[in-house]
Amino acid sequence: MNLRRTLNDRRGALAPALTLALTLAAAGPALAAPVLMITVDGLRPLDVIDAPERGFEAPNLRRMMQTGAYAEGVRNVLPTVTYPDHTTLVTGVWPDRHGIASNLTFDPLRKNLGGWYWYAVDEKAPTLWGAVKAAGGVTASLGWPVTVGQGAIDDNIPEYWRAYTDEDAKLEHALATPGLPEAIAKESGVTLVDIKGLTPEDDEAKARAAAAIYRIAHPMFFTLHLSALDEDEHIHGPGSPQAKATLKRVDAAIGELVRQARAVEPDLVVIVASDHGFAPVRHDIDLDAELVRAGLMTLGPDGQPVDWKAAAWISGGSAQIMLKDPDDAAVRAKVQALLARLAADPNSGIGEVAGPAEIARMGGAPGAAFWVDARIGYTFGDKLTGPLVAPPSEKGTHGFFPSHPEMRAALFIDGPGVPAGRALGEVDMRDIAPTAARLMDVAFPSAEGKPLF
């Protein structure tokens, strides 16, 4: 673990490119600035941009609009869910290149106990952590998706869970950088038990732990994932009183974290982004139940799948349809006819059905025979029996095709080198990673996007 590394030590390690830049700019500030990238999971941009009209309070994020730059919306990836979006934020590429196809791994027989894409080994594209580390900078991360075993992060507590009990803290400790949890607890009093869940209290504890990491490790690039807002929007709905209360607390935690971090790193650039927007839900679509009725999935005596020809890989408001044998033309034709019939029924909740060419155009991970988008107001459920359309299992969701305006993510950037009061319009999520790389003066040629300024 890289502890007590000073900012000057870190910058010295970025030679020769940064040394030359410092020499040429001796009379002014360094070109390279440390970057803190915070994600507020599920933050809708207009809930900050139009906060007074919408009844939200987010004074720290709104201040960033005045002193820095902000996007009116961020076009994100297919599907618009947390893990693929977070991976795009640190790679600058779509899922077809970075390989994180959804939140959960594909599990048609439901044997993986709801396992997610937690592991960095599944990530196929170069990351910003790797670029900064290769340049000699210290990297850190707290609660970021797809970071279990991410060797490019010097000081890492990845996002991982199994039961949301205190036992999960033992898992986190085993996966964290050795010595880091103890150093954070000594510096801030925050333990892994304090950040195990999805509540505002957890996000506030994460922010205190992040401030401690700045005092301990002085990272050049630090990623932090805050997830309580997303949880409240799923349970209570976007724009609900609970979501408003949570955003107020999360905004305050961000403000305090930035204050403490800039006491350590005065030239810190702060990027606050979200991974996706949110939409209200009124109905579930249990597509696997329809596949069972069509003879494309077989259930055992316990009601669980024992075999399949086609199965739905659900991502909230959209679902990939996977074929066990992609070369089985008869099964493909049967699935296509079934989906066409459902999409023609206005009561099914199914909107667009995309084939491989359209999936590729949207940058979705390859492999699906079809990708089905629900209408806003619907989400895909996981029941294997019962009607196609059922009462909702949650009040809000995301995961729809990125063409839906409701899925736009948020972006606020503030610090040295960021134009004040700059409205960036609507931006591509792939542009955020190369923007951070430019601010840190780090080469990142693998990104498909371009710096925003």
C-alpha positions, 0 to 999 in steps of 0.5 A: 500500500502506498501510504504517506506519499506526498503530492510532490513525490507523486508528481515527481514520479510522472516524469519525463512528460510532466517534468518538461511541462513544469519546466515550461510553465515554471511561472504558472500552475502545473498542467497535471492536477489530481482528480477525484471522480465521484459517482452518485448512482442514479442521479438525474441531471435536472434534479440538480440543474432545476433543483428549486423547481423540482423541490430538490436541495443540492447546493454543493453540486449547484455551486459546481455549475457556477464555478465549473462545467456541467452537462445538461445530460450524458448519453450513456451505454446499453444497458443503462445500468450501474456496472456497464456505465461505471466501466465506461466512465473509467475506460472511455469505451462502450460495453462491446469493448470493455466486456461488462454486459450488465450488472448481473452475469448471465445465469439462465439456470440461476445457479450463481446466487445472483452474482454480479460483475464484481471482478476486474478480470472480466474487464477487457479494456485499459482503465484510467487507473492503469494509465495513471499508475503507468505514469507513476501516479498513486491510484485509489478507489472506494466502492467502485464496481468491477474492481475486485482484484484490480491491480492498477489500484494502489489503495482499493476497497472494492464494491462487493457483497453477499448478504448485507450483514456484518459478515460482508465486512469480512469479505471486504477486508479480505478483498481490500488492499492489506492495511488500508481498512485499518489505516482508514479506521485509525484516521477517521473512525470509519470501519467496513461495517459502516459502509456495507449497505446502501443507506445515506449513512453508508454514503456519509461514512464512505465520504469520511473514509475517502477524506481519510484516504486523501490524508493517508495516500495522496492519490493522483486519481481516486474513484468513489461510488455513492449508491444510496440515491439509487436505492431510494429511487428503486424503492420509493421512486424517482422524485419521491420525498425519500429520494429528495432527502437522500440527495440532500444528504449525499450533496452535503457529504460530497461538499464536506469531502471536497473541502477536506480533500482540497485541504490536502490537494489544493489543486484537486479537480472534482468530477461528479457524475452519475451512471444513469437516470431513472424512470417510474415503474407501474408494471413488471414484464416477466419475459422468462414466464413467456419463454417457459410457456413457449417451450423455450425454457424447462422448469424442474419440480422445484419450479427452477430452470433445468434446461433452456433454448432461449433465456432473458438476461435482464437489465431493469428496463431492457433484456437480452435474449440469449440462445443456448445454440446461436446457430439454431435457426428454428429457435431463433425464428421462434423467438423472433416471432414471439417477440414480434407478437408481444411488441405488437400488443400495446398491453405487453409493455414491450417497445423496441426489439433490436437485432445484432446490427442495432445492438452493435450500433448502440455499443452493447456487448455482443452475443445476444440474439435480440435485445428487448426494450420496455416502454417507460413505466415497465421493467422486466421481472424475474418470475418464471410463471404467471402472467406476462404483465404483473404488479411492479416489484419496485417503483423506479428503474433504469436499464432502458435503451440509452435513447430514452431521455429519462436515462440521461446521466449527470456530470459536474466538473470543478477545479483548476483548468475547468472553464467556470460556468460552462454548459457543455450541452449533452455529452457522450459518456465516453468523453469523461475518461479522456477529459479526466486523463487530460486534466491529469496530463496522462496519456489515454489513447485507448478511449473512444471519446475525446476531452470535453475541453 
